[in-house]
């Protein structure tokens, strides 16, 4: 059974999602446990990296040598939650700029969230790049 989360949980999920982009763009990858569960999964197989990582340490290692540019996330929708309010799913669009000048890629994040004692954390993120001329995937 599913239920809608309250405004406070939705706001916290949005804050954590935004924090991730700031941490990545500023190379503060040692703080990824503030965003992902320890066993969290990042699936970037449908992006230019073409890779997946399981666990905060593996995600940090995957991202450590990437040229990041600047990321922007928009249009986040928290779609649903389990009846206990301990997990949720969300979808958002992203834009990536190269050298803070030109939009060079766009895409969609699909996240599965878990409420931990420390707050909401991403358990599984699927990152899908949208190529020019493609439509945004349906939710």
C-alpha positions as CSV (number, residue, x, y, z in Angstrom):
1,X,0.0,0.0,0.0
2,X,1.2,3.5,-0.8
3,X,0.7,6.9,0.8
4,X,1.7,10.5,0.3
5,X,4.4,11.9,2.4
6,X,3.9,15.1,4.4
7,X,5.5,18.4,3.5
8,X,8.3,18.1,6.0
9,X,9.5,14.8,4.5
10,X,9.2,16.1,1.0
11,X,11.2,19.2,1.9
12,X,13.9,17.1,3.5
13,X,14.1,14.8,0.4
14,X,14.5,17.9,-1.8
15,X,17.2,19.3,0.5
16,X,19.2,16.1,0.4
17,X,18.9,15.8,-3.3
18,X,20.2,19.3,-3.7
19,X,23.0,18.7,-1.3
20,X,24.3,15.8,-3.4
21,X,24.8,18.2,-6.4
22,X,26.7,20.7,-4.3
23,X,28.9,18.0,-2.8
24,X,29.7,16.5,-6.2
25,X,30.4,19.9,-7.9
26,X,32.6,21.0,-5.1
27,X,34.4,17.6,-4.9
28,X,33.3,17.0,-1.2
29,X,32.9,13.3,-2.0
30,X,33.9,12.4,1.6
31,X,30.4,13.6,2.6
32,X,28.4,11.2,0.4
33,X,27.1,9.4,3.4
34,X,25.0,12.5,4.1
35,X,23.1,11.6,0.9
36,X,23.4,7.9,0.2
37,X,22.8,4.9,2.5
38,X,26.0,3.0,3.2
39,X,24.9,0.3,0.7
40,X,23.4,2.8,-1.7
41,X,23.6,2.2,-5.4
42,X,24.3,4.7,-8.2
43,X,23.4,3.4,-11.7
44,X,24.9,5.6,-14.4
45,X,24.9,3.0,-17.1
46,X,22.6,5.2,-19.2
47,X,25.0,8.2,-19.0
48,X,28.4,9.0,-20.4
49,X,30.1,7.2,-17.5
50,X,28.3,4.0,-18.4
51,X,29.0,2.6,-14.9
52,X,27.3,1.5,-11.8
53,X,28.6,1.5,-8.2
54,X,27.3,-0.1,-5.1
55,X,28.1,1.4,-1.7
56,X,29.2,4.9,-0.7
57,X,32.9,4.0,-1.0
58,X,32.5,2.6,-4.6
59,X,30.4,5.7,-5.6
60,X,33.1,8.0,-4.2
61,X,35.7,6.1,-6.2
62,X,33.7,6.2,-9.4
63,X,33.1,10.0,-9.2
64,X,36.6,10.9,-7.9
65,X,38.2,11.3,-11.3
66,X,35.3,12.5,-13.3
67,X,35.3,16.1,-14.7
68,X,32.1,17.3,-13.1
69,X,31.3,20.8,-14.3
70,X,28.1,22.1,-12.7
71,X,24.9,20.2,-12.1
72,X,21.4,21.6,-11.7
73,X,18.3,19.6,-10.7
74,X,14.8,20.7,-11.4
75,X,11.2,19.5,-11.3
76,X,11.5,17.0,-8.5
77,X,8.4,15.0,-7.8
78,X,8.2,12.8,-4.8
79,X,5.8,10.2,-6.2
80,X,4.9,7.9,-3.4
81,X,5.9,6.3,-0.1
82,X,5.2,3.0,1.6
83,X,2.4,3.0,4.2
84,X,4.9,3.5,7.1
85,X,6.5,6.5,5.5
86,X,10.0,4.9,5.7
87,X,10.7,4.7,1.9
88,X,9.8,6.8,-1.0
89,X,10.5,7.3,-4.8
90,X,11.2,10.5,-6.7
91,X,12.0,11.6,-10.1
92,X,13.7,14.9,-11.2
93,X,15.3,16.4,-14.3
94,X,18.9,17.5,-14.4
95,X,21.1,19.8,-16.5
96,X,24.8,19.6,-16.7
97,X,27.1,22.4,-17.9
98,X,30.6,22.1,-19.1
99,X,33.0,24.7,-17.6
100,X,30.0,26.6,-16.3
101,X,29.3,27.9,-19.8
102,X,27.2,25.6,-22.0
103,X,24.5,23.1,-21.3
104,X,26.0,19.9,-22.6
105,X,23.7,17.1,-21.3
106,X,20.3,16.7,-19.7
107,X,18.7,13.8,-18.1
108,X,16.5,12.3,-15.4
109,X,17.2,11.0,-11.9
110,X,15.0,8.2,-10.5
111,X,15.6,7.8,-6.8
112,X,14.5,5.3,-4.2
113,X,14.8,6.8,-0.7
114,X,15.0,5.3,2.8
115,X,14.3,7.2,6.0
116,X,17.2,6.5,8.4
117,X,17.9,7.7,11.9
118,X,20.0,10.4,10.3
119,X,17.3,11.5,7.9
120,X,16.3,10.6,4.3
121,X,19.0,9.0,2.2
122,X,19.1,7.7,-1.4
123,X,19.1,3.9,-1.5
124,X,19.2,3.6,-5.3
125,X,19.7,6.3,-8.0
126,X,19.2,5.6,-11.7
127,X,20.7,8.4,-13.8
128,X,19.5,8.5,-17.4
129,X,20.8,10.9,-20.0
130,X,18.4,12.3,-22.5
131,X,19.9,12.7,-25.9
132,X,19.0,15.6,-28.2
133,X,15.6,15.0,-29.8
134,X,14.5,12.5,-27.2
135,X,11.5,13.1,-25.0
136,X,11.6,13.1,-21.2
137,X,10.7,9.5,-20.1
138,X,7.2,9.1,-18.6
139,X,6.8,8.9,-14.8
